[in-house]
Amino acid sequence: MPDILVVDDTPEILAANVSHLTEQGFAVTAAATGAEAIDRLREKQFDCIVLDILLPDMDGYAVCKAARELTHAPIIFLSCLDEVDDRIKGLSAGDDYMTKPYSLEELTARVHTRLRSGARRAPSRDAGLYIDYEAGIIQTCGKSVFLPQKVFELFLLLYENPRRVFSKEELLELIWRNNADMGTVAVHIMKLRRKIAFAEREIGHVETGYGEGYYWQPPESERGAV
């Protein structure tokens, strides 16, 4: 039974969303503010988040940013803002964007779609490294490590393309869709290096291609391989 977090400050909308999704077989947790939503995310892992943008204490984008450090669950934004720029901003930050009013049947369909997308990659084992794509966890050397979403995406991109140098510009486009700056890339590279430092001899590490970008250097035992 998938766990869904539904966040909305309008009692009638929140109650309708919770009631309908529950009837459709989901386990639903409700939150009426951004702070409450973040508290719920710290308490447990959810499979999908339905998030209103206009909340009383903080906007949905701030909640989304905090959520990305805690979970890899897909985020569906709900909003009465229907301009093209609003939709683009929402889709850039989250995984889907629905404008109010909407049908509860469509909301259910969007949740199902996001759940299928999130589960498209099964956990895998590769040379002593276990990767849980859905949870954003890597396990090696007897230790499990959770990587925040963007750090995890950065890890996968580099790890799955060993020795290929990615420029900072490429990383900005591929990971952040150009919604960040060069400093963000450097900070996340630093976070990734710290997270996996304990396992460098087993799985490899991130190298700097000076003046070019970053690449994944396989462990010493694999460096002779083409």
Buried (B, 14 or more C-beta within 10 A) or exposed (E): EBBBBBBBBBEEBBEBBBEBBEEBEBEBBBBBBBBBBBEBBEEEBBBBBBBBBBBEEBBBBBBBEBBBEBBBBBBBBBBEBEEEEBBEBBEEBBBBBBBBEEEBEEBBEBBBBBBEEBEEEEEEEEEEBEBBBBBBBBBBBEEEBBBBBBBBBBBBBBBEEBBBBBBBEBBBEEBBEEEBEEEBBBBBBEBBBEBBEEBBEBBBBBBEEEEEBBBBBBBEEEEEEE
